[in-house]
Amino acid sequence: MKEHTLFSEYLSQTQKLTIALDRGEHPLHDLLDWVDQQMPLFPSMPAYQHFFKAEKAFYKGMYEQALKSYLLAREIPEFPFFCYRASAYVSHKMGQKAKALQFTQKALTIRPNDYVTLKMLQQLNRNESSNTSASLETETPPPFDDRELEELNHIFQSTSEPTEALFSAETSAVVPPLEFLPPKTVPAQIQRAIEKEHTEMVEEYRLRIQSRAHPLDHFCMVLQNWNLWSRNEIPLLATSEAVRAFRSGVFLKWKGIGIAINPGRGFLEQLHIHGLFVTDIDIVIVTRNEPEAYTDLTALYHLNYQLNKDAKELHVLQCYLTQPVYQRTHRELRPNFKQEKGTLHTLDLFSDAPHGEKAILAAGIQLHYFALGSEHLGCVLELSEHEHQCKIGLLSDAPWDPQAVDPFAACDVLIGSIGKTNGDDFNFRRAPSTHLGLSGLKQAAQLTKPKLLIACELDGSYGDIRYDALRKLRHEVNGSILPGESGLCVDLYTLAVKPPDLDRFYPVHEIKLLNGAEPFAPLRFTTADQIL
């Protein structure tokens, strides 16, 4: 089943992240962000929602709260293991070391290579010379039944009766996160198991690359969702700060060169969902300074490194970053091979070049970038191959600047990030002061006259007004407009469009837009020949 595969992948990646956390290679929030990313993958399965809530509490060190949520997730695979593990940490916290050892051993009979559980075992045996593997030699526990559930619910009774306050999400005393031992104490058996699993996963990734059908050589694909929430969790009205945690990114390919633009949260996941791989990316461009625009940059870089370690031919990434993003990420993106020297570039602007700068990225690919407001860059990619030429512009959600008309003029495709809107903006009376908005995108489209306008990243603080906003925008702008749903693909030779839920490319004027089945669900596309 798909859920079991996703769950297995989650456990494997979590194991790696806990080891990286132990070694100081990644901060705790990377692990917590990873847990957050899983919830939308199981939108209609309450057991998994309880499980991921428990996982987040567990890694924050809130073990009692974690155990309570684990106990509500009976349908997940290996359910007893997670209850045993949480119970071991709760017991250890309460000074009940014998009980902690008992639960630790039970957990390890189910998942003997679990890194966090082995850490607890080492901590319990820290002052003894007992062998770890000998500690694992215990009988398989009886089936996990109601009696054991009752035991887990009352493991605190030797000191005090558990109360609802004990499990409250709002707790006054924050429990410290997991205390890991120094990296050198990692057992050889778990290290070997992890390395073997890692090698197998990298090899499987390579096999998937080799067996897939090759994509077009001249397309642009939107890989950014309107927001990050599972639709079952989205309120009809939401704060703009929450909704603006969108999945971000655009991927395009021209003359065999793949370009990732603003690879934000969930970019890598969306790339894989749509049949693309990190080896398809040759150039990364980041034009915005907020984390939503580059969250997946380091993950992308590290995955490429893992593939390069045993590759016969290196796949090198060239990165073009704003100065603030470069400062935040350059240590993570340091070269691992000689061929990677000089692959990090900053998109600097100079006072004696008020109209911006240009960079030749590859033969037939030129990047023109310039200031949009004080925090963002606008960029235009000029693509050419023989008689074919294409011009793609990217507008950040900074307020529209009329002086940016010239660089964006005559774009074949203009991709605009709307950002925050309000009542005045929705009715085209006044644009927001800090965002592009619908009014700004309307002005940009009217002045630059793109052949195709793709509208992305509309704020949701007024509810799901995407469909109505697109209808109003279409009425105001004489041109072809589509929403930037993830997977929307444009043929850069013909400008025909393949929406995510259609099976081939269509001229954009033949595509009809339908509202989502429920608030914040994906918008739907159809064509006249599919309507009875």
C-alpha positions in Angstrom: 0.0 0.0 0.0 1.1 3.6 -0.7 0.7 4.6 3.0 3.0 1.8 4.1 5.6 2.8 1.6 5.5 6.4 2.6 5.6 5.4 6.3 8.7 3.2 5.7 10.4 6.1 3.9 9.5 8.4 6.8 11.1 6.0 9.4 14.2 5.7 7.3 14.7 9.4 6.8 13.9 10.1 10.5 16.7 7.6 11.5 19.2 9.6 9.4 18.0 12.9 10.8 18.4 11.8 14.5 21.9 10.6 13.8 22.7 13.9 12.0 21.2 15.7 15.1 23.4 13.7 17.4 26.5 14.6 15.4 25.6 18.3 15.3 25.2 18.2 11.5 21.6 19.5 11.6 19.6 21.5 14.2 16.5 20.0 15.9 14.1 22.1 13.8 15.2 20.2 10.6 13.8 17.0 12.2 10.7 18.8 13.4 10.1 20.3 10.0 10.5 16.8 8.5 7.7 15.5 10.8 5.5 18.4 9.8 5.9 17.7 6.1 4.5 14.1 6.6 1.0 15.1 7.9 -0.4 16.3 4.5 0.6 12.9 3.0 -2.0 11.1 5.2 -4.9 13.6 5.2 -7.8 11.2 5.8 -6.1 8.8 8.3 -6.6 9.9 11.9 -4.2 7.3 13.3 -1.3 8.8 11.3 -2.3 12.3 12.4 -2.1 11.2 16.0 1.2 9.5 15.3 2.9 12.5 13.8 1.7 14.7 16.6 3.3 12.1 19.0 6.5 12.1 17.0 6.9 15.9 17.2 6.2 15.8 21.0 8.7 13.0 21.4 11.6 14.7 19.7 10.8 17.9 21.7 11.3 15.9 24.9 7.6 16.0 25.8 7.4 12.2 26.4 4.1 12.0 28.4 2.3 14.0 25.7 3.9 11.8 23.0 2.8 8.6 24.7 -0.8 9.8 25.0 -0.9 10.5 21.2 0.9 7.2 20.3 -1.8 5.3 22.2 -4.4 6.8 19.8 -2.6 5.5 16.8 -3.3 1.8 17.0 -3.7 1.3 13.2 -0.1 2.4 12.3 2.5 -0.3 11.5 4.5 -1.5 14.5 2.3 0.4 16.9 3.6 -1.3 20.0 7.2 -0.2 19.3 6.4 3.5 19.6 4.4 3.0 22.8 7.3 0.9 24.3 9.9 3.5 23.3 7.9 6.5 24.7 7.2 4.5 27.9 10.9 3.9 28.3 11.7 7.6 28.1 8.8 8.5 30.5 9.9 5.9 33.0 13.6 7.1 32.8 12.5 10.7 33.3 10.6 9.6 36.5 13.6 7.7 37.8 12.1 4.2 37.2 15.2 2.7 35.6 14.2 -0.9 35.9 10.9 -0.1 34.1 12.7 2.0 31.5 15.0 -0.9 30.8 12.1 -3.3 30.5 10.3 -1.1 27.9 13.6 -0.4 26.1 14.2 -4.1 25.6 10.6 -4.7 24.4 11.0 -1.9 21.9 14.3 -3.3 20.6 12.7 -6.8 20.0 10.5 -5.1 17.4 13.0 -2.6 15.9 16.5 -3.7 17.0 18.3 -1.0 15.0 16.3 2.0 16.2 19.0 4.6 16.9 17.1 6.5 19.6 16.1 3.4 21.5 19.7 2.1 21.4 20.8 5.5 22.9 18.4 4.9 25.8 19.8 1.4 26.3 23.4 2.8 26.4 22.3 5.5 28.8 20.8 2.9 31.1 23.9 0.7 30.9 26.3 3.6 31.0 27.9 2.7 34.3 28.0 -1.0 33.5 30.3 -3.0 31.2 27.4 -5.1 29.8 27.4 -5.8 26.1 24.7 -4.1 24.1 23.9 -7.1 22.0 23.6 -9.3 25.1 21.0 -6.8 26.4 18.9 -7.4 23.4 18.6 -11.1 24.0 15.1 -11.2 25.4 12.0 -13.2 24.6 9.6 -11.7 22.2 6.9 -9.9 24.1 3.3 -11.2 24.1 0.8 -9.6 21.8 0.0 -5.9 22.5 -3.4 -6.2 24.1 -5.7 -4.1 26.3 -3.9 -5.2 29.4 -0.6 -3.7 28.2 -2.4 -0.5 27.1 -3.7 -0.2 30.6 -0.1 -0.7 32.0 1.3 2.0 29.7 -1.5 4.4 30.8 -0.5 3.9 34.4 3.3 3.6 34.3 3.6 6.7 36.6 1.5 5.3 39.4 4.4 4.4 41.7 5.1 8.1 42.1 1.8 9.9 41.3 -1.4 9.4 39.5 -1.4 10.7 35.9 -3.7 13.6 35.3 -4.9 15.4 32.2 -2.6 18.3 33.2 0.3 15.9 32.7 -0.6 15.5 29.1 -1.6 19.1 28.4 -0.1 20.6 25.2 0.4 23.8 27.2 2.9 22.8 29.8 4.8 25.3 32.1 7.8 23.1 32.5 9.4 22.3 29.2 11.2 19.0 29.2 14.7 19.1 27.5 15.0 17.3 24.2 16.6 13.9 23.9 20.1 13.8 25.4 22.3 11.9 22.9 25.7 10.5 23.8 28.8 11.5 21.9 28.8 10.3 18.3 31.8 7.9 18.9 29.5 5.7 21.1 27.2 4.8 18.2 27.2 0.9 18.2 29.0 -0.6 15.2 25.9 -2.8 14.4 23.6 0.2 14.0 26.2 2.1 12.1 26.6 -0.8 9.6 22.9 -1.2 9.3 22.4 2.5 8.5 25.2 2.6 6.0 23.8 -0.5 4.3 20.3 0.9 4.1 21.7 4.2 2.9 23.7 2.5 0.1 20.6 0.6 -1.0 18.5 3.7 -1.1 21.0 5.6 -3.2 21.2 2.6 -5.6 17.4 2.5 -5.8 17.4 6.2 -6.6 19.9 5.6 -9.4 17.8 2.7 -10.8 14.7 4.9 -10.8 16.6 7.6 -12.8 17.8 5.0 -15.3 14.4 3.4 -15.8 12.3 6.6 -16.2 11.1 8.0 -19.5 13.1 11.1 -20.5 11.3 14.4 -20.1 10.9 17.1 -22.7 14.0 19.2 -23.4 12.1 22.5 -23.5 9.6 23.0 -20.7 8.8 24.9 -17.6 7.0 23.3 -14.7 5.5 25.0 -11.6 6.3 23.0 -8.4 4.7 25.3 -5.9 1.4 24.7 -4.0 -0.8 27.5 -2.7 -0.2 26.4 0.8 1.4 23.7 3.0 -1.6 22.5 4.9 -3.6 19.3 4.5 -7.1 20.5 3.4 -8.7 18.6 6.3 -6.8 20.9 8.7 -7.3 24.3 7.0 -9.8 26.6 8.6 -12.0 28.7 6.3 -10.2 31.8 7.5 -6.5 31.5 8.3 -3.7 33.8 9.3 -1.6 35.0 6.4 1.6 34.0 8.3 0.4 30.4 8.3 -0.8 30.2 4.8 2.4 31.9 3.4 4.4 28.8 4.5 3.8 27.7 0.9 5.7 25.1 -1.1 7.7 27.0 -3.6 9.6 26.5 -6.8 9.8 26.4 -10.5 11.8 24.0 -12.7 12.6 24.5 -16.4 14.7 22.7 -18.9 16.3 24.1 -22.0 18.9 22.6 -24.3 19.6 19.8 -21.8 20.2 22.2 -18.9 17.8 22.0 -15.9 17.2 25.1 -13.8 15.6 25.1 -10.4 14.3 28.5 -9.3 13.5 29.2 -5.6 13.5 25.6 -4.4 11.5 26.1 -1.2 9.8 23.8 1.2 8.6 20.6 -0.5 10.3 21.4 -3.8 12.3 18.1 -3.8 9.2 16.1 -3.0 7.2 17.7 -5.8 10.1 17.2 -8.2 10.0 13.4 -7.5 6.2 13.3 -7.7 6.3 14.6 -11.2 9.0 12.2 -12.4 12.1 14.4 -12.1 15.2 13.9 -10.1 18.1 15.9 -8.7 20.3 14.9 -11.6 17.9 16.8 -13.9 19.1 20.0 -12.1 22.2 21.8 -13.3 21.6 25.3 -12.1 19.9 26.7 -9.0 18.7 30.3 -8.8 17.3 31.9 -5.6 15.9 35.4 -6.0 14.2 35.9 -2.6 15.5 36.1 0.9 12.8 34.4 3.0 13.2 30.7 3.8 10.2 29.7 1.8 12.3 30.3 -1.3 15.3 28.1 -0.4 14.3 25.6 2.3 15.1 22.6 0.1 18.4 24.0 -1.3 20.7 22.2 1.1 18.7 18.9 0.9 19.0 19.1 -2.9 22.7 19.8 -2.6 23.4 16.9 -0.1 21.4 14.4 -2.2 23.5 15.3 -5.2 26.6 14.7 -3.1 25.4 11.3 -2.1 24.9 10.3 -5.8 28.3 11.8 -6.7 30.3 9.8 -4.1 30.3 6.6 -6.1 29.5 8.0 -9.5 31.8 7.6 -12.5 31.0 11.1 -13.6 30.3 14.0 -11.3 27.1 15.9 -11.6 27.9 19.5 -10.6 25.4 22.1 -9.5 25.9 25.8 -10.1 24.1 28.0 -7.6 23.2 31.7 -8.1 22.0 33.2 -4.8 21.1 36.5 -3.3 23.7 37.8 -0.9 21.7 37.1 2.3 20.9 33.5 1.1 24.5 33.0 0.3 25.5 34.1 3.8 23.1 31.7 5.4 23.8 28.6 3.3 27.4 28.8 1.9 28.8 26.6 4.7 26.3 23.8 3.9 27.1 24.2 0.2 30.8 24.0 0.4 32.6 22.1 -2.4 33.1 18.4 -1.8 35.1 17.9 -5.1 37.6 19.9 -7.0 35.2 20.3 -9.9 32.8 22.1 -7.5 35.1 25.0 -6.9 33.6 28.3 -8.0 30.1 26.9 -8.3 28.6 29.4 -5.7 27.7 32.8 -7.2 26.1 35.8 -5.6 23.5 37.9 -7.5 25.1 41.2 -6.6 23.7 44.6 -7.7 25.8 47.7 -8.1 24.9 51.4 -7.9 26.4 52.2 -11.3 24.1 49.6 -12.9 20.6 50.8 -12.0 18.9 48.5 -14.6 20.4 45.4 -13.1 22.9 42.8 -14.1 23.2 39.9 -16.6 24.8 36.5 -16.2 25.4 33.9 -19.0 24.4 30.6 -17.3 25.0 28.4 -20.4 25.0 28.6 -24.1 21.6 30.0 -25.1 20.6 30.8 -21.5 21.0 34.3 -20.1 19.8 35.5 -16.7 18.9 39.2 -16.2 18.2 40.2 -12.6 17.3 43.5 -10.9 15.9 44.9 -7.7 12.2 44.6 -6.9 11.8 46.5 -3.6 14.5 46.2 -1.0 14.3 42.5 -0.3 13.7 40.7 -3.6 15.1 40.4 -7.1 13.1 40.2 -10.2 14.6 38.0 -12.9 14.1 37.2 -16.6 15.5 34.2 -18.3 16.2 34.7 -22.0 16.4 31.3 -23.8 17.5 30.7 -27.4 18.1 27.7 -29.6 18.4 28.1 -33.4 15.2 29.8 -34.5 13.4 29.2 -31.2 13.5 32.0 -28.5 11.6 32.2 -25.2 11.6 34.8 -22.5 10.4 33.9 -18.9 9.9 36.5 -16.2 9.5 35.8 -12.5 7.9 38.4 -10.3 8.3 38.0 -6.5 5.6 39.2 -4.2 7.2 42.6 -3.7 5.1 45.6 -4.7 4.9 46.2 -8.4 7.5 48.8 -9.6 6.5 50.6 -12.9 10.2 50.9 -13.6 10.4 47.2 -14.1 8.3 47.3 -17.2 11.3 47.2 -19.6 12.9 44.1 -18.3 9.6 42.2 -18.2 8.3 43.6 -21.6 7.4 41.0 -24.2 7.8 38.0 -21.9 6.4 34.8 -23.3 5.6 33.5 -19.8 5.3 35.7 -16.7 5.1 34.0 -13.3 3.8 36.2 -10.5 3.7 35.6 -6.8 0.7 37.4 -5.5 1.3 37.2 -1.8 -1.0 39.0 0.5 -4.3 40.6 -0.6 -7.1 42.5 1.0 -10.6 43.9 0.1 -9.2 47.0 -1.7 -6.8 44.9 -3.6 -9.4 42.2 -4.5 -11.6 44.9 -6.0 -8.6 46.5 -7.8 -8.9 49.8 -5.9 -5.4 49.8 -4.3 -2.5 47.4 -4.2 -1.1 46.2 -0.9 1.9 48.3 0.3 4.1 45.3 1.0 3.1 42.7 -1.6 2.5 42.3 -5.3 -1.2 41.6 -4.8 -3.8 41.1 -7.5 -3.7 44.8 -8.4 0.1 44.7 -8.8 -0.1 41.5 -11.0 -2.9 43.2 -13.1 -0.7 46.3 -13.7 2.3 44.1 -14.5 0.3 42.0 -17.0 -1.3 45.0 -18.7 2.0 46.8 -19.1 4.2 43.9 -20.1 1.6 41.9 -22.1 2.9 38.3 -21.6 1.6 35.6 -23.8 0.9 33.5 -20.7 0.5 34.7 -17.1 0.8 32.2 -14.3 -0.5 33.4 -11.0 1.0 31.8 -7.9 1.1 32.0 -4.1 -2.1 33.9 -3.3 -2.4 34.5 0.5 -5.3 32.7 2.2 -6.1 35.0 5.1 -9.5 35.9 3.4 -10.3 32.2 2.9 -10.0 30.3 -0.4 -10.7 33.0 -2.9 -8.3 31.7 -5.6 -11.0 30.8 -8.1 -12.9 34.1 -7.8 -9.6 36.0 -7.8 -8.5 34.3 -11.1 -11.9 35.0 -12.7 -11.6 38.7 -11.8 -8.1 38.9 -13.0 -9.1 37.2 -16.3 -11.8 39.8 -16.7 -9.4 42.7 -16.1 -6.5 41.4 -18.2 -6.8 40.6 -21.9 -4.6 37.6 -22.1 -4.2 34.0 -21.1 -4.1 33.4 -17.3 -3.7 30.2 -15.4 -3.2 29.4 -11.7 0.2 28.0 -10.7 -1.0 24.6 -9.4 1.9 22.2 -8.8 2.7 20.2 -11.9 1.4 22.8 -14.4 3.8 22.3 -17.4 4.4 24.7 -20.3 6.0 23.7 -23.6 8.5 26.5 -24.2 8.5 26.0 -28.0 4.7 26.2 -28.5 3.5 27.6 -25.2 1.0 24.7 -25.1 0.1 23.8 -21.5 -0.3 20.5 -19.7 -2.3 21.0 -16.4 -1.6 18.5 -13.6 -4.9 16.6 -14.1 -4.8 16.4 -17.9 -2.9 13.8 -19.9 -1.5 15.9 -22.8 -0.6 19.5 -23.8 -3.4 21.8 -25.0 -3.4 25.4 -26.4 -4.0 27.6 -23.4 -7.2 29.0 -24.8 -8.8 25.5 -24.8 -8.2 25.0 -21.1 -11.1 25.7 -18.7 -10.7 26.2 -14.9 -12.9 24.7 -12.3 -13.1 25.3 -8.6 -11.7 22.8 -6.1 -13.9 20.2 -4.5 -13.5 21.9 -1.1 -11.7 24.9 0.3 -8.0 24.9 -0.5 -8.2 21.7 -2.5 -6.3 21.8 -5.8 -8.1 23.8 -8.5 -9.1 21.6 -11.5 -8.6 21.9 -15.2 -10.6 20.6 -18.1 -11.2 21.2 -21.8 -14.2 21.6 -24.0 -13.8 18.1 -25.5 -14.1 16.6 -22.0 -17.4 18.3 -21.2 -20.5 16.4 -22.1 
